[in-house]
Amino acid sequence: MVLGRRTFDVEAVREEFPALGRRYNGRRVAYLDGPGGSQVVRGAIEAVAGYMTRGGANLHGAFVTSRETEEIIAGARAASAAFLGAEPDEVAFGHNMTTLTLAISRALSKGWDGNTEVVVTEIDHRANVDPWTLAAADRGTSVRWIPVDAETLTLDLTNLDELVNERTKLVAVNLASNAVGTVNDVARISERAREVGAVVAVDAVHAAAHIPIDRDALGADVLTCSAYKFFGPHVGVTAIRRDLFETLAPYKLAPGPSHAPDKLETGTQNHEGLAGVEAAISFVSSLGGGTTLREGIVSGMEAVEAYEAELAASARARLREMPGVTLYASPDGVRKTPTIALRLEGRSPLEVCEHMSERGIFVAGGDFYATTLAGKLGLDGSGGFVRAGLAPYNTAEEVDAFLDALEELAVP
């Protein structure tokens, strides 16, 4: 596929993912379950194994393996900062996005009370809802919801100025829906939040694998993602605006560091995983060009987005013509990730997924923790969606195989 002056070489990309060689039921596997976790790039696998093979160690030792571990953490911090548009001393790591958000919510909520409010959205994954609503309940803080338009699958910002007001302490919103792929207008929401002095917490878990991210351009104060969604191992990453991070007082052990970003990193970190994080981000940068890591990342993600968008657009066009299919997607012209959510008349999501699995096509079913959205669409209690998510290693042939298999079930 030609992207401007560059060619996106999907076969070269596929060579970097060993898992793509797997076969199931005599067929080459098509991994269309990327929204639940991407496959891991070879460089990240080798970095994880290399760290463990050479010998790992904890920090602050006078010996070489300890110093090497500290260098790995510093490298992962610098790479993650470049990936998210932040500075290295604003980046902290944890088990995953959910764990980090729970810890951050407990720290931020110390100043909340019954006269304050937090705002969450109806389109978000529960990981960017429940940590804030649970903290609010503990403090007697009120919760407001930005509604989702069930027809357009976009956030309804008509009453944004009322929802985000002088009592608002925090607004939580995802950059892109992990269920239906809608990319939200975070910058507009952040602009309103700044007017009233509210903190903005952005869940970028789903978006990170598909679009370039610039924390400051989005207006985020806290931006969190997980490397296992963008070709790396299971490590959570957060980038917190420095002035906020310096005042943050997370729960930690008494001997632990009191300075950012270390004060958020309780316990021993996943050192081998952090080696894989830097390698995964280097892979993303290799897909682009430029003279800096950040330039490579941005142009690489732009190439990924363009390639995936073309595949997804053709798939959605065919699905709209397929009998019995209900496609859950925002209108043409609304920016989306290549995440395709649907229902097939007369078949449960589980039946569709099992049918696909027999053919070596891996898709997922459920509400994917976007429970409020599923409820608004009348899908709670009925299995949720069938979700097929594309990645830069997926091909047009794999998408066609998925659609052909779906048509087998759709025939009356």
Secondary structure as the mmCIF struct_conf table of DSSP 4:
data_model
#
loop_
_struct_conf.conf_type_id
_struct_conf.id
_struct_conf.beg_label_comp_id
_struct_conf.beg_label_asym_id
_struct_conf.beg_label_seq_id
_struct_conf.end_label_comp_id
_struct_conf.end_label_asym_id
_struct_conf.end_label_seq_id
STRN STRN1 VAL A 2 LEU A 3
TURN_TY1_P TURN_TY1_P1 GLY A 4 ARG A 5
STRN STRN2 ARG A 6 THR A 7
HELX_RH_AL_P HELX_RH_AL_P1 VAL A 10 ARG A 14
TURN_TY1_P TURN_TY1_P2 GLU A 15 GLU A 16
HELX_RH_3T_P HELX_RH_3T_P1 PRO A 18 GLY A 21
STRN STRN3 ARG A 23 TYR A 24
TURN_TY1_P TURN_TY1_P3 ASN A 25 GLY A 26
STRN STRN4 ARG A 27 ARG A 28
STRN STRN5 ALA A 30 TYR A 31
STRN STRN6 ASP A 33 ASP A 33
HELX_RH_3T_P HELX_RH_3T_P2 GLY A 34 GLY A 36
HELX_LH_PP_P HELX_LH_PP_P1 SER A 38 VAL A 41
HELX_RH_AL_P HELX_RH_AL_P2 ARG A 42 ARG A 54
BEND BEND1 LEU A 59 HIS A 60
BEND BEND2 ALA A 62 PHE A 63
HELX_RH_AL_P HELX_RH_AL_P3 VAL A 64 LEU A 84
TURN_TY1_P TURN_TY1_P4 GLY A 85 GLY A 85
BEND BEND3 ALA A 86 ALA A 86
HELX_RH_3T_P HELX_RH_3T_P3 PRO A 88 GLU A 90
STRN STRN7 VAL A 91 GLY A 94
BEND BEND4 HIS A 95 HIS A 95
HELX_RH_AL_P HELX_RH_AL_P4 MET A 97 LEU A 108
HELX_RH_3T_P HELX_RH_3T_P4 SER A 109 GLY A 111
TURN_TY1_P TURN_TY1_P5 GLY A 114 ASN A 115
STRN STRN8 GLU A 117 THR A 121
BEND BEND5 GLU A 122 ASP A 124
HELX_RH_3T_P HELX_RH_3T_P5 ARG A 126 ASN A 128
TURN_TY1_P TURN_TY1_P6 VAL A 129 VAL A 129
HELX_RH_AL_P HELX_RH_AL_P5 ASP A 130 ARG A 139
TURN_TY1_P TURN_TY1_P7 GLY A 140 GLY A 140
STRN STRN9 SER A 142 ILE A 146
STRN STRN10 VAL A 148 ASP A 149
TURN_TY1_P TURN_TY1_P8 ALA A 150 LEU A 153
STRN STRN11 THR A 154 LEU A 155
TURN_TY1_P TURN_TY1_P9 THR A 158 ASN A 159
HELX_RH_AL_P HELX_RH_AL_P6 LEU A 160 LEU A 163
BEND BEND6 VAL A 164 VAL A 164
TURN_TY1_P TURN_TY1_P10 GLU A 166 ARG A 167
STRN STRN12 THR A 168 ASN A 174
BEND BEND7 LEU A 175 LEU A 175
STRN STRN13 ALA A 176 ALA A 176
TURN_TY1_P TURN_TY1_P11 ASN A 178 VAL A 180
STRN STRN14 THR A 182 VAL A 183
HELX_LH_PP_P HELX_LH_PP_P2 ASN A 184 ASN A 184
HELX_RH_AL_P HELX_RH_AL_P7 VAL A 186 VAL A 196
TURN_TY1_P TURN_TY1_P12 GLY A 197 GLY A 197
STRN STRN15 VAL A 199 ASP A 203
TURN_TY1_P TURN_TY1_P13 VAL A 205 HIS A 206
HELX_RH_3T_P HELX_RH_3T_P6 ALA A 207 ALA A 209
TURN_TY1_P TURN_TY1_P14 HIS A 210 HIS A 210
BEND BEND8 ILE A 211 ILE A 211
HELX_RH_AL_P HELX_RH_AL_P8 ARG A 215 LEU A 218
TURN_TY1_P TURN_TY1_P15 GLY A 219 GLY A 219
BEND BEND9 ASP A 221 ASP A 221
STRN STRN16 VAL A 222 SER A 226
HELX_RH_3T_P HELX_RH_3T_P7 ALA A 227 LYS A 229
TURN_TY1_P TURN_TY1_P16 PHE A 230 PHE A 231
BEND BEND10 GLY A 232 GLY A 232
BEND BEND11 HIS A 234 HIS A 234
STRN STRN17 GLY A 236 ILE A 240
HELX_RH_AL_P HELX_RH_AL_P9 ARG A 242 THR A 247
TURN_TY1_P TURN_TY1_P17 ALA A 254 PRO A 255
BEND BEND12 GLY A 256 GLY A 256
BEND BEND13 HIS A 259 HIS A 259
TURN_TY1_P TURN_TY1_P18 ALA A 260 PRO A 261
HELX_RH_3T_P HELX_RH_3T_P8 ASP A 262 LEU A 264
BEND BEND14 GLY A 267 GLY A 267
HELX_RH_AL_P HELX_RH_AL_P10 HIS A 271 SER A 286
TURN_TY1_P TURN_TY1_P19 LEU A 287 LEU A 287
BEND BEND15 GLY A 288 GLY A 288
BEND BEND16 GLY A 290 THR A 292
HELX_RH_AL_P HELX_RH_AL_P11 LEU A 293 ARG A 320
TURN_TY1_P TURN_TY1_P20 GLU A 321 GLU A 321
BEND BEND17 MET A 322 MET A 322
TURN_TY1_P TURN_TY1_P21 PRO A 323 GLY A 324
STRN STRN18 VAL A 325 TYR A 328
HELX_LH_PP_P HELX_LH_PP_P3 SER A 330 PRO A 331
TURN_TY1_P TURN_TY1_P22 ASP A 332 GLY A 333
BEND BEND18 VAL A 334 VAL A 334
STRN STRN19 LYS A 336 LYS A 336
BEND BEND19 PRO A 338 PRO A 338
STRN STRN20 THR A 339 LEU A 344
TURN_TY1_P TURN_TY1_P23 GLU A 345 GLY A 346
STRN STRN21 ARG A 347 ARG A 347
HELX_RH_AL_P HELX_RH_AL_P12 PRO A 349 GLU A 358
TURN_TY1_P TURN_TY1_P24 ARG A 359 GLY A 360
STRN STRN22 ILE A 361 PHE A 362
STRN STRN23 ALA A 364 GLY A 366
TURN_TY1_P TURN_TY1_P25 PHE A 368 TYR A 369
HELX_RH_AL_P HELX_RH_AL_P13 THR A 371 LYS A 376
TURN_TY1_P TURN_TY1_P26 LEU A 377 GLY A 378
TURN_TY1_P TURN_TY1_P27 ASP A 380 GLY A 383
STRN STRN24 PHE A 385 GLY A 389
TURN_TY1_P TURN_TY1_P28 PRO A 392 TYR A 393
HELX_RH_AL_P HELX_RH_AL_P14 ALA A 396 ALA A 410
#
